[in-house]
């Protein structure tokens, strides 16, 4: 997965907003959030990203982000219908400075 717009925005005041928008365009499973979830992910629910820290140089950019997403707990309410539950994870996002290729690391 590539973050070409984020790489192009590096060093500008729009970087955090661009990174947020690009990450929010991915589904929860593409961001690897199942590893952070206690229940199955709701794949059609949007994610919300908060950019907490950014650093880097021409070779590699790194950001720490918080991601809010939705889990689905099957058959747990009185009508035996699935219940949605908000969830949160922190990810490390490394962006290759030449290819814009993204590598994600679950931080917590």
N, C-alpha and C positions, 0 to 999 in steps of 0.2 A: 504494500500500500504506500502510495506516495502523497506527500504534502507539498506539492509544488507551489501553491499560492503562499503558504506559510514561509517557505524558503525564500521566495521572492520578496516577502515583506520583512525579512529579518533586518533588524537595525532601525526600522521605522516605528513610529508610534502606533501603527495599525497592526503590528505583529500579533499581539495577544488576541485581538478581536478576530483576526484572520485564522489563527490557530484554532480558536474556539469554534468558529463556523465550520472549518474543515473537519474537525473531530466530531462535531454534532451531526454531520452528514452521514457518518457511519452508523450501522446498526450495533446494538450492544454485543452481539456475538463476534462481530468483526473487530471490536475493541478488546476482546478477550475477557469480558466481564463475567463470564460463567464461572471462572476461577474464584471470583470474589463473591459470588452469589451463594446463598444458602438454599435457594429454590430455583426452579427453571426461570429463565429470562423471558420477559414479554418482548418478543422481537419486533413487534410493530409499534411499540411505545418509543417516543423520542428520548434521547439522552440529553442532559444538560451538563455542560462543561464549565468549570471555573479554573482559569489559569492562575496558579499560585506563585510560580517562580520560573524564570527563564534565564539561561546563560548559554554561552557558546562562543564559537569563533567560526572562521570560514570552513573548517573541516567538519565540524559537527555542532549542531544546536541541541540543547536539552531543555525540556520543560517538565515541571511537575504540575499535574492537573488533578483536580477533583472531579469525579464523574457521578452524577445522580442518575439512577436508572430504576426500572421497575421489575420486580420479581412477581411470579404468579404462584400462589399457594393453592393447589388443587383441592377442591371439595372440603373446605374447612369451615364454611359458615352454615347457618341453619338450613339453607336451601340446597346445600351440597354443591354450590356453584363455586368456581374459582374466585379467590380474593387477590387483589393486587396489593403489593406492599412496596413502599419506596426503599431503595437501597443506595449505598454510597461506596465508592472505592477511590483510591488514589493511584494514579499511574505515572510512571516515568515515560516520557516521550522523547526518543532520540531521533534526530533527523540528520541524515547524511548530507553534508554541505555541497556535494557534487550531484548526487542522484535524486535527492529529496525523498529517498526511501526511509520509511518510518519503522522503528523498532519500539515495541511497547514492553514495559516491565510493570508488573503489579507490585505496588509499594505497600498497600494496606487497605 
